[in-house]
Amino acid sequence: MKVLKELLYSNDHEWVKVDGDKAYIGITDFAQSSLGDVVFIELPEVDAELSKDDVFGAIESVKAASDMNIPVSGKVVEVNEGLVDDPAAVNEDPYGNWMIAVELSDKGELEGLMNAEQYEELCSKEA
C-alpha cells in the first residue's frame, strides 16, 4: 500500500492535496485496492457547492459501489473528465488521478484530516 507523505487523508480514504486556496481530491491506494477493478466513476458538475462530508460522486467496481464524501468544504472548480472516460486509471495511479478540485471555503477543516503516518495507522487497523 502506497501512502504519500505530502498529502492529507480522510477516514473515508480520500486524499487531499492543497495548492494555495485550491484542493485536489482523489481516492487512496488503499481504497482502490479494496474496491478492485473500477468500472464507473460519477463526478459532480463544475460550480457545485459542497460541504464537508457531502457525497461528491460515486465509484463502482466489479465488487462494490460506493459514495465518495468530500473531506473539505468548497466550490468545485475542476473535474477530471478523463476518469469518467477511463475509470480504471484510478487503479493504475490513484494519486496521479485526482477526481475533483475545489476552491476551499474553510481552510480550518484541513486540520481535521490525517497526515500520512496517521492514515497508515488507520489502514493497518482496517486491513
SVG drawing of the C-alpha trace seen along z (x, -y; Angstrom):
<svg xmlns="http://www.w3.org/2000/svg" viewBox="-24 -31 30 39">
<polyline fill="none" stroke="black" stroke-width="0.4" points="0.0,0.0 1.4,-3.4 0.8,-6.5 2.3,-9.8 3.8,-12.0 2.8,-15.3 -1.0,-14.6 -3.7,-14.8 -6.2,-11.9 -9.8,-11.4 -11.3,-8.5 -13.2,-7.6 -10.0,-7.0 -9.9,-10.2 -6.7,-12.1 -6.3,-15.9 -3.5,-17.9 -3.6,-21.6 -2.3,-24.1 -2.9,-27.6 -6.7,-28.1 -7.4,-25.0 -7.6,-21.4 -7.3,-18.4 -9.2,-15.3 -9.0,-11.7 -9.2,-8.2 -6.2,-6.5 -4.3,-3.4 -5.9,-1.5 -9.4,-2.5 -8.7,-1.5 -7.2,1.9 -10.2,2.6 -12.6,1.8 -10.9,3.8 -11.2,3.1 -13.0,-0.3 -15.5,-0.3 -17.5,-3.5 -17.0,-6.9 -19.6,-9.7 -18.4,-13.2 -20.2,-16.5 -20.6,-19.5 -18.2,-22.4 -19.5,-25.2 -21.2,-22.7 -21.0,-23.9 -20.2,-21.1 -20.0,-21.0 -17.6,-18.8 -18.8,-15.1 -21.3,-15.7 -21.4,-13.0 -19.5,-14.3 -19.7,-11.3 -19.9,-7.6 -17.4,-4.9 -18.2,-1.4 -16.0,1.6 -16.6,5.2 -17.0,5.9 -18.9,2.9 -20.4,-0.6 -19.5,-3.4 -20.3,-7.0 -17.3,-9.4 -17.5,-12.0 -15.7,-15.3 -13.3,-15.8 -13.4,-19.7 -16.0,-22.3 -15.7,-24.2 -16.8,-25.0 -15.9,-22.6 -13.6,-24.4 -12.3,-21.4 -13.5,-17.9 -11.2,-15.2 -13.3,-14.2 -10.6,-11.7 -11.6,-9.4 -15.2,-9.4 -14.0,-8.0 -11.3,-5.8 -12.3,-4.9 -9.7,-2.1 -6.9,-4.8 -7.6,-5.2 -6.5,-1.6 -3.2,-2.3 -2.3,-5.5 -4.7,-6.6 -2.5,-9.6 -1.9,-10.8 -5.6,-10.8 -7.4,-13.3 -11.2,-13.4 -12.1,-17.0 -10.5,-20.3 -12.3,-22.6 -11.8,-26.2 -11.6,-25.8 -14.2,-27.7 -12.8,-26.9 -9.1,-26.1 -9.6,-25.2 -11.2,-22.0 -7.8,-20.8 -6.7,-20.4 -9.3,-17.6 -7.5,-15.4 -4.8,-12.9 -1.2,-13.0 0.5,-10.0 1.5,-8.3 -1.9,-8.6 -3.5,-7.3 -1.2,-4.3 -2.2,-3.5 -5.9,-3.7 -5.3,-1.4 -3.4,1.2 -6.4,1.4 -8.8,1.9 -6.7,4.4"/>
</svg>
